[in-house]
Amino acid sequence: MLKKLHAKLGDFWWYSLMLFCACRAADVLNAFVGLWLVPKYVGPSELGAVMPLTNFANFLALPVAAFANTFRNELTRLSIGREFGKLKSLMRGVFVATAVFLFIALVTAHFLLPAFLERIRIVEGSLGLIIIAASFVSAIAPIYSSALQALKKFKAQSLLSIIGAPVRLVTMLVAMPFRALTGYFVGQASVPVFNIFAAIFSLRKELATPAERYWDKETARKFSKLFATFLLWAFTGGFYALVESTVIRQRLPDLDSAGYYMVMRLSEIATYLYGAMIFTFFPFAAELWNNGRRQIKLIFKATAVNLTFCTILAAGFCFIARPILSVLPSGAQYAAYWWAIPWQTMILGLLALHGFYTTAEIAANRFGFLTWAIPLELIYPVLLLAVTGHGYLTGFIPQEWSDFLVAHNIYTLDSMFWWMTAIAILKALACTMAMAISHWRNYPTENAH
């Protein structure tokens, strides 16, 4: 019966479903960590700092993440071609580059982290090294998951997802009673560390092949340009996330920023299906492009399924969000934020189209979308800083503008959600227009009929 179902669904939907089911078993524990364990040990005064701290560390690790993303297509090509000797050499080169980037990040953090911690109202200098270490191992782990992805070892990836959650839970249970935020980031680092070693074990046969010559001047020149492109793309996305979470923490009261953390922990259930689909989406999108077939149908089908899932989930949250928040640690304080959970769920559903589209473009080695996607990524954080930080611009902007922003109480969580909604709709429209233009340009004869 399973074979018949597999044949009926096709490889993409079958493996997406398999990963979704496997990952949901792990997410039961992850939900316990995010919704119960963390609020239990981290009070409202610090809870809202978790997301900006994480985004700050991720921002410092952007070069590593961009470097890993640069070679994702190459990992796929080498894996499909069974060139495991070159694959081994490629991974070694990435690790050398990671050591260099880590040194740069530590120097940068030495100068920037104290001021950042002060702005988000955290007094804990020792957090710096820990969150940087957590972000770096998180950035390098996708190198190995990309190899599993390229070789279509979805069963191995499913097992890693299931086992990784208990590893994280046990680590946090041991570490968080001593220092809550420190223990949280130690737990965050434990999963990618486990995934790296587990992936190496899963790839032991492929990596047992003797290393072959891969790096030369031509290869370095080719990928330096590609790396610069991915670094710029990663920088804009990282800046976007860092500004959004920091503004919420810095401009809003402690309870509002803590409430936003709780909202995100529940609404991120909307990303569960997307996370499973995007993992299988990349190799199938790359295969369609290699075979000269259109990707647009796969993009819209994946988006439609994901958006339907998010809509059903958001409708359910309208009824169950408040009762769930009420039974959590400090739940009486967070229950008032239930309204934001279905709202954020639909925002994440809209953003999925942007994720599927950009992944398909990268899988096809097309980067023209960056000419409009990068400005779009930067518009939102720049405007957000302008409308929430207008006090710093007194004397440089018209007084009428400052009076208008103060009169409309811009420092509220619901106003932040209106900004998030606007940028999600704008991104979805931009992707739809880009796909429509590309379709008409590449298939003029078919469109005429």
C-alpha positions in Angstrom: 0.0 0.0 0.0 2.9 2.4 0.9 4.5 1.6 -2.5 1.2 2.5 -4.3 0.9 5.7 -2.3 4.6 6.6 -3.1 3.9 6.0 -6.8 0.8 8.1 -6.7 2.3 11.0 -4.9 5.7 11.0 -6.7 9.1 11.4 -5.1 8.9 15.0 -4.2 5.6 14.8 -2.2 6.4 11.4 -0.8 9.8 12.4 0.7 8.3 15.7 1.8 5.6 13.8 3.7 8.1 11.4 5.2 10.3 14.3 6.5 7.3 16.1 7.7 6.1 13.2 9.8 9.6 12.4 11.1 10.3 16.1 12.0 6.9 16.5 13.8 7.9 13.8 16.3 11.0 15.9 17.1 8.9 19.1 17.3 6.9 17.7 20.2 10.1 18.0 22.3 11.1 21.3 20.6 7.7 22.8 21.5 8.2 21.7 25.1 11.6 23.5 25.1 10.4 26.7 23.5 7.0 27.0 25.2 7.6 25.5 28.7 11.3 25.0 29.5 12.6 28.4 28.3 9.7 30.5 29.9 10.2 28.5 33.1 13.8 29.5 33.6 13.9 32.8 31.7 11.7 35.6 33.1 9.8 38.2 31.1 12.6 40.7 31.6 15.0 38.5 29.6 12.8 36.3 27.5 12.4 39.0 24.8 16.1 39.1 24.4 16.4 35.5 23.1 15.5 36.3 19.5 17.7 39.4 19.0 20.6 37.6 20.7 20.2 34.7 18.3 19.9 37.0 15.3 23.0 38.9 16.4 25.0 35.7 16.5 23.6 34.6 13.2 24.6 37.9 11.7 28.2 37.4 12.7 28.1 33.9 11.2 26.8 35.2 7.9 30.1 34.7 6.0 30.1 31.0 7.0 26.4 30.6 6.1 27.0 32.3 2.8 30.1 30.2 2.1 28.1 27.0 2.8 25.3 28.2 0.5 27.8 29.1 -2.2 28.8 25.4 -2.5 25.3 23.9 -2.1 24.9 23.7 -5.9 28.4 22.3 -6.2 27.8 19.8 -3.5 24.7 18.7 -5.5 26.7 18.4 -8.7 29.6 16.5 -7.2 27.2 14.1 -5.4 25.1 13.4 -8.5 28.3 12.8 -10.4 29.6 10.5 -7.7 32.8 12.6 -7.5 33.3 11.9 -3.8 37.1 12.6 -3.8 36.5 16.2 -4.9 33.5 16.4 -2.5 35.9 15.6 0.3 38.4 18.2 -0.8 35.6 20.8 -1.0 34.5 20.2 2.5 38.0 20.5 3.8 38.3 23.9 2.1 35.1 25.0 3.7 36.4 24.2 7.2 39.6 26.1 6.7 37.5 29.2 5.6 35.3 28.7 8.6 38.3 29.0 11.0 39.2 32.3 9.3 35.6 33.6 9.6 35.4 32.6 13.2 38.5 34.6 14.1 37.0 37.7 12.4 33.7 37.2 14.1 35.4 37.0 17.6 37.3 40.2 17.0 34.1 41.9 15.8 32.1 40.7 18.7 34.7 42.0 21.1 33.9 45.5 20.0 30.2 45.3 19.2 28.6 42.8 21.6 28.9 44.9 24.9 27.0 47.8 23.3 24.4 45.4 21.8 23.8 43.7 25.1 23.3 47.1 26.7 20.7 48.1 24.1 18.6 44.9 24.6 18.9 45.2 28.4 21.1 42.2 29.2 24.0 42.2 31.6 25.9 38.9 30.9 29.2 39.4 29.1 30.0 35.6 29.0 27.1 35.1 26.6 29.2 36.5 23.7 31.5 33.5 23.1 28.7 31.0 23.6 26.2 32.5 21.2 28.9 33.0 18.6 30.0 29.3 18.9 26.3 28.3 18.7 25.8 30.3 15.5 28.9 29.0 13.8 28.2 25.4 14.3 24.7 26.1 13.2 26.1 27.7 10.0 28.5 24.9 9.2 26.1 22.0 9.8 24.1 22.7 6.6 27.3 21.7 4.6 26.7 18.1 5.7 23.0 18.2 5.5 23.4 19.6 1.9 25.4 16.5 1.1 22.7 14.3 2.5 20.1 16.3 0.6 22.0 16.1 -2.7 22.4 12.3 -2.3 18.7 12.1 -1.5 19.4 10.4 1.9 16.1 11.6 3.3 15.8 8.7 5.7 19.1 9.6 7.3 18.0 13.2 7.6 14.7 12.1 9.2 16.6 10.2 11.8 18.8 13.1 12.6 15.7 15.3 13.0 14.1 12.8 15.4 17.2 12.2 17.5 18.5 15.8 17.6 15.5 17.1 19.6 16.1 14.8 22.6 19.8 15.8 22.5 18.8 19.4 22.7 16.3 18.8 25.5 18.8 16.9 27.7 21.5 19.5 27.2 19.1 22.3 28.2 17.7 20.4 31.2 21.3 20.1 32.5 22.6 23.6 31.7 19.6 26.0 32.1 19.2 25.7 35.9 22.7 27.1 36.3 22.3 30.2 34.0 19.1 30.2 31.9 20.2 32.2 28.8 23.7 30.5 28.7 22.1 27.1 29.0 19.6 28.0 26.2 22.4 28.7 23.8 24.5 25.7 24.8 21.4 23.6 24.1 21.0 25.4 20.7 24.6 24.5 19.8 24.2 20.8 20.8 21.9 19.9 17.9 24.1 21.1 15.0 27.2 19.5 16.7 25.3 16.2 16.9 24.1 16.6 13.3 27.6 17.2 12.0 29.0 14.0 13.6 25.9 12.0 12.7 26.1 13.2 9.0 29.8 12.3 8.8 28.8 8.8 10.0 26.0 8.6 7.4 28.4 9.7 4.7 31.3 7.5 5.8 31.3 5.4 2.7 31.3 8.4 0.4 33.9 10.3 2.4 36.2 7.2 2.7 37.2 7.9 -0.9 40.7 9.4 -1.2 40.7 13.2 -1.6 41.1 14.4 -5.2 42.4 17.7 -6.4 39.6 20.2 -6.5 40.9 23.7 -5.6 42.8 25.7 -8.1 43.0 29.4 -9.3 40.1 29.0 -11.7 37.9 27.4 -9.1 38.8 30.0 -6.5 38.0 32.8 -8.9 34.7 31.3 -10.0 33.5 30.8 -6.5 34.8 34.1 -5.1 32.4 35.9 -7.3 29.6 33.6 -6.3 30.5 33.9 -2.6 30.3 37.7 -2.8 26.8 37.3 -4.3 25.6 35.0 -1.6 27.2 37.1 1.1 25.3 40.1 0.0 22.1 38.1 -0.1 22.7 36.7 3.3 23.7 40.1 4.7 20.4 41.7 3.7 18.3 38.8 5.1 20.4 38.8 8.3 20.1 42.6 8.7 16.3 42.3 8.1 15.9 39.7 11.0 18.3 41.4 13.3 16.6 44.9 13.0 13.1 43.5 13.4 13.8 41.4 16.5 16.0 44.2 18.1 13.4 46.9 17.5 10.7 44.8 19.2 13.1 44.2 22.1 14.5 47.7 22.4 11.5 49.9 21.6 8.7 47.9 23.2 8.2 47.0 26.9 9.8 43.8 28.3 6.4 42.1 28.5 5.6 42.9 24.9 8.9 41.5 23.6 8.5 38.4 25.8 5.0 38.0 24.5 6.3 38.2 20.9 8.7 35.3 21.8 5.8 33.2 22.9 3.8 34.1 19.8 6.7 33.0 17.6 7.1 29.7 19.4 3.5 28.8 18.6 3.2 30.3 15.2 6.4 28.7 13.9 4.3 25.5 13.7 3.4 27.1 10.4 6.9 26.5 9.2 6.9 22.8 9.9 5.5 21.7 6.6 7.6 24.4 4.8 10.7 23.1 6.4 10.1 19.6 5.3 9.2 20.6 1.8 12.0 23.0 1.2 14.6 20.4 2.0 13.3 18.1 -0.8 12.4 21.1 -3.0 16.0 22.1 -3.8 17.2 18.9 -5.5 14.0 18.4 -7.4 14.0 22.1 -8.6 17.6 21.7 -9.6 16.7 18.5 -11.5 13.9 20.2 -13.4 16.2 22.9 -14.5 18.9 20.5 -15.5 16.3 18.7 -17.7 15.1 21.9 -19.3 11.7 21.7 -17.6 9.7 24.5 -16.0 9.8 25.0 -12.2 6.8 27.3 -11.9 4.3 24.5 -11.5 6.3 23.0 -8.6 6.6 26.4 -7.0 2.9 27.1 -7.1 1.9 23.7 -6.0 4.2 23.7 -3.1 3.1 27.2 -2.1 -0.6 26.3 -2.4 -0.3 23.3 -0.2 1.8 25.2 2.4 -0.6 28.2 2.4 -3.6 25.9 2.9 -1.9 24.3 5.8 -1.2 27.7 7.4 -4.8 28.9 6.8 -6.2 25.8 8.6 -3.7 26.3 11.4 -4.5 30.0 11.8 -8.2 29.2 12.0 -7.5 26.7 14.7 -5.4 29.1 16.7 -8.2 31.6 16.8 -9.9 29.1 19.2 -7.1 27.4 21.1 -4.2 30.0 21.3 -5.4 31.7 24.5 -6.1 28.4 26.4 -2.6 27.1 25.4 -0.8 30.3 26.5 -2.8 30.3 29.8 -1.4 27.0 31.0 2.3 27.8 30.2 4.7 29.2 32.8 3.8 32.9 33.5 0.9 32.1 31.1 -1.5 34.7 32.7 0.9 37.4 31.4 1.2 36.0 27.9 -2.4 34.9 27.2 -3.3 38.5 26.2 -1.1 38.1 23.1 -3.1 35.2 21.6 -4.4 37.4 18.8 -1.0 37.7 17.3 -0.5 33.9 16.8 -3.0 33.4 13.9 -1.8 36.7 12.4 1.9 35.6 12.5 0.9 32.2 11.1 -0.6 33.8 8.0 2.4 36.1 7.6 4.7 33.0 7.5 2.4 31.3 5.0 2.8 34.3 2.6 6.5 34.4 3.0 6.8 30.8 1.9 6.2 31.8 -1.7 9.3 34.0 -1.5 11.3 31.0 0.0 10.2 28.6 -2.7 10.8 31.0 -5.5 14.3 32.1 -4.5 15.3 28.5 -3.8 14.2 27.5 -7.3 16.2 30.4 -8.8 19.3 29.5 -6.8 18.9 25.8 -7.8 18.9 26.9 -11.4 22.0 29.1 -10.9 19.9 32.2 -11.8 20.7 35.3 -9.7 18.9 38.0 -11.6 16.3 38.2 -8.9 18.8 39.7 -6.5 18.5 43.1 -8.4 15.0 43.6 -6.9 15.1 41.2 -3.9 18.0 42.8 -2.1 16.5 46.4 -2.2 13.2 44.9 -1.1 15.0 43.2 1.9 16.6 46.5 2.9 13.6 48.7 2.5 11.7 47.1 5.5 14.5 47.4 8.2 15.5 50.9 7.0 11.9 52.1 7.3 11.4 50.3 10.6 14.4 52.1 12.0 13.2 55.4 10.7 9.7 55.2 12.1 10.7 53.7 15.5 14.0 55.7 15.9 12.7 59.1 14.9 13.8 60.5 18.3 17.4 60.1 17.2 16.7 62.1 14.1 15.3 65.2 15.8 16.5 68.2 13.9 17.0 66.2 10.7 13.4 65.3 9.9 10.3 67.6 9.9 8.8 68.0 13.4 5.4 67.2 11.9 6.5 63.7 11.1 7.7 63.1 14.6 4.5 64.5 16.0 2.5 62.2 13.7 4.4 59.1 14.8 4.1 59.9 18.4 0.3 60.6 18.1 -0.3 57.2 16.4 1.6 55.3 19.1 4.0 53.5 16.8 5.7 51.7 19.6 3.1 48.9 19.9 3.2 45.2 19.0 0.2 45.4 16.7 1.8 48.2 14.7 4.8 45.9 14.2 2.5 43.2 12.8 1.1 45.7 10.3 4.6 46.3 9.1 5.3 42.6 8.9 2.1 42.0 6.9 2.9 44.7 4.4 6.4 43.4 3.6 5.1 39.8 3.3 2.4 40.9 0.8 5.0 43.0 -1.1 7.4 40.0 -1.3 4.7 37.6 -2.5 3.5 40.1 -5.2 7.1 40.7 -6.3 7.8 36.9 -6.7 4.5 36.4 -8.6 5.3 39.2 -11.0 8.9 37.9 -11.5 7.6 34.4 -12.3 5.0 35.8 -14.7 7.5 37.9 -16.6 10.0 34.9 -16.7 7.2 32.6 -18.0 6.2 35.0 -20.8 9.8 35.6 -21.9 10.8 31.9 -22.0 7.6 30.4 -23.4 6.2 32.9 -25.9 4.8 30.3 -28.3 3.0 28.4 -25.5 1.5 31.7 -24.1 0.2 32.6 -27.6 -1.9 29.5 -27.6 
